[in-house]
Amino acid sequence: MTKEYVAEPFRIKMVEPIKMLTREEREEKIAEADYNLFNLKSEDVYIDLLTDSGTNAMSQEQWAGVMRGDEAYAGGSSYFKLLETARDIFAYQYIQPVHQGRAAEKVLFPVLLGDGKYSISNMHFDTTRAHVELAGARAIDCVVEEASEPELRVPFKGNMDTSKLEKLINKYGSENIGVVVMTITNNSAGGQPVSMENIKETAEICHKYNIHLNIDAARYAENAYFIKQREEGYADKSIKEIVSEMFSYAETFTMSAKKDTIVNMGGLLGVKDDEELFQILKARTISNEGFITYGGLAGRDLESLAIGLKEGIDENYLEYRIGQIEYLAGRLDEAGIAYQSPAGGHGIFVDAKDMLPHIPYYEFPGQALAIELYKEAGIRTCDIGSYMLGNNPDTGEQLEADFEFTRLAIPRRVYTQAHIDVMADALISIKERADEVEGYQITWEPDILRHFQASLKPLV
């Protein structure tokens, strides 16, 4: 049964016109883009679900903050507002702004990793895995087994498999594990949340073996909301109290603020209390991002980020945000369309392997379904599967992902119930003719993060 739609806790006071091309035009556009949805022009997309990163609608307070931004090169007032807000929410002593999440990884990971080192995570997302490999290390995923069963409904499918984690530490040697990364929510596993108990248990293992624990915090507020809703003992705690406890278990965090902080550009790097480490990271920030008090951002970005940190943990907003995803999930349940369930925080991860069982992993069912969604209704999504995972960095062989998902990432405060219904209707239509959808092969690819640039062609 479809869940009742949660009404928007805001009014719309500005609109951006969008257009719908004909199916023939869309087929022509995706062919011109070499069947890579990243190559499409945004003006040729009707509903853009490629990512929820930087695609969100800022509030009137954030836009007012843009006008108040202090553009001083050093020591701007907007920087100090951001510091005050971030320290209050995360309870970390040291906060460094950067231009986005991958910049935080670029600054931190080479300090912790190198040749012969390993990073273990509940699941590395694409840029995180890339920065591990660029630092000379290797990435190992360690998510709980329940995550591999999309139709299994358990509350915290993003959890770290702590038993496997300890076995991996003993296998490779604790001295060779440069970092353990806890991704909240677990994006590659379908936007699935991580429980407080699991974060705490992971931290205890890291402490036991003297291993650095870092939180990939892009969707920390959504994760906190799930803890409040699903974990015993947290129903009466505020989102801010839950956030503070989550972060207390780690030494550092890296954050793309383009998600739960509801800004179009920005990121944060946090260090709990290690001044020596922070001094190293400050120097690397200056080399890679710009002076420490702007970190690659304009003052207006710092100002809107400080405001967005507060708006992103508002419980009324989070109820609406998660409610949108649950409404779409209900429509798919009624149609018998499989997805990573229960619904995650920032979107729906449709099980393309289930919908297109005739397409093997090396012909990329997640990408095939994403292309079909664009042809069907002008909806741009992306693959979270073997196409995104890429090749083994040592052998060059195509890796088989644990999942073959097509991710519908819903931007925050952007689309309405009518748009959500268009998404559901398009998937239902494709399901009815699923056996007609073909697979794809890559005709050109770069060495790193290939899915952003690769060229493909249909297998007919």
Summary of the structure (lengths in Angstrom):
residues: 460
radius of gyration: 21.2
end to end distance: 38.0
largest distance: 59.8
contacts: 1659
relative contact order: 0.17
helix: 45%
strand: 15%
